[in-house]
Amino acid sequence: MTEQKQKPRAAARRFATLLGFLRGGEAGGAVLIVAAIVALIWSNSPAASTYFALLHVRLGAAGFSKTLFTWINDGLMTLFFLLVSLEIRREITEGQLASLPRLAAPGIAALGGMAVPALIYLAATHADPAVARGWAIPVATDIAFTLAALSVLGRRVPVSLKVFLTALAIIDDLGAIIVIAGFYTAHLAFGALAIAVAIWLALFAMARAGVRAVTPYALGGVALWAAVLHSGIHATIAGVALAFVVPMREAADGPESPARRMEARLESWVAYGVLPLFGLANAGLRLDAMPPDVLTRPVVLGVALGLVLGKQIGVFGATLAAVKLGLAHLPERLTLPQLYGGALLCGIGFTMSLFIGNLAFGTHPAGEEAKLAVLSASFVSAVLGVAVLAVATRRRAR
């Protein structure tokens, strides 16, 4: 009887573990990794022409006829930016970024982790202004990939490191959003921009009037996206603008806030739909088309060194300096070797790095070089980070 009782309990524990994994960022990162691998294999297989032809299939009508690649990057990725911005807003309102003491360590680490890689990239590409435009490619950390890498070590990784890296990545994402809006904007169409502003003000007025249903904000968001798409500002910024107008505060006696409900509905769609499609569409490149000296090209050196060296120097160095100067404190139960392992993992820049690379270079050959560097550097950073953390957590356990 005892054994019969234990079997259902063990099965329930396994199910609960699987459910927690699927709900967390680790599973989304794992699916994204699989999508990227499929893209690399497909784009270098005998069926490579099918892969690239599929991305250039045009869908839509009138002013909204776009290639499948554009619909994914300008359309579906708006949902990713909406979710990220909702998370940023929640963390600023009531989470890890809600107070200065909590913000200090990951904030300083994020600033260092953005500045040093950008400087390294500019140093490597200073002789060619055309490719120096990609300076922001190595500045962001991919939290989904990072959490997936951390999941390899299981419970040996302290929760404080996961929280620290998540907060750092959120600030990174905020910085990347500001960079995209400020530095990668085409010529402005002021008529469409005025319509976008009017729609946003209408949504703001709706929020101030106490509208709590999600549907009006979703429909307004679609209209906002269409206006931003034609304004010259990158269409994904519509997701950011919507996130900062949807009501976040809970009603005293009502259901969850519209922002919370919207975030909950988006999580699975983004993790298992949007990001895998993005990885599948953006990680493919023809390795046999690369020039023999590709690894010594300025763009490749700038991106790879920026992610692998710049991130670890910026994140670890800035945090250590802040702690020594008394500006911040290390998170509880986090050792310096574990912090260094986490800093190495910050070199995983997949999603946002590929996205900024597309904005910076478009069809320019440097775009393929940047993509190769992002994929290679993210892999190296993941391997080094997991290896250092494996040693650091083993010593800690002993």
Secondary structure as GFF3:
##gff-version 3
##sequence-region A 1 398
A	DSSP	alpha_helix	2	23	.	.	.	ID=ss1
A	DSSP	alpha_helix	25	43	.	.	.	ID=ss2
A	DSSP	alpha_helix	48	55	.	.	.	ID=ss3
A	DSSP	beta_strand	58	59	.	.	.	ID=ss4
A	DSSP	three_ten_helix	62	64	.	.	.	ID=ss5
A	DSSP	beta_strand	66	67	.	.	.	ID=ss6
A	DSSP	alpha_helix	68	70	.	.	.	ID=ss7
A	DSSP	pi_helix	71	76	.	.	.	ID=ss8
A	DSSP	alpha_helix	77	94	.	.	.	ID=ss9
A	DSSP	alpha_helix	100	125	.	.	.	ID=ss10
A	DSSP	alpha_helix	129	132	.	.	.	ID=ss11
A	DSSP	three_ten_helix	137	139	.	.	.	ID=ss12
A	DSSP	alpha_helix	143	151	.	.	.	ID=ss13
A	DSSP	three_ten_helix	154	156	.	.	.	ID=ss14
A	DSSP	alpha_helix	159	183	.	.	.	ID=ss15
A	DSSP	alpha_helix	190	208	.	.	.	ID=ss16
A	DSSP	alpha_helix	214	229	.	.	.	ID=ss17
A	DSSP	alpha_helix	237	243	.	.	.	ID=ss18
A	DSSP	alpha_helix	258	269	.	.	.	ID=ss19
A	DSSP	pi_helix	270	274	.	.	.	ID=ss20
A	DSSP	alpha_helix	275	282	.	.	.	ID=ss21
A	DSSP	three_ten_helix	287	289	.	.	.	ID=ss22
A	DSSP	three_ten_helix	294	296	.	.	.	ID=ss23
A	DSSP	alpha_helix	298	305	.	.	.	ID=ss24
A	DSSP	pi_helix	306	310	.	.	.	ID=ss25
A	DSSP	alpha_helix	311	324	.	.	.	ID=ss26
A	DSSP	alpha_helix	336	345	.	.	.	ID=ss27
A	DSSP	alpha_helix	350	361	.	.	.	ID=ss28
A	DSSP	alpha_helix	365	397	.	.	.	ID=ss29
###
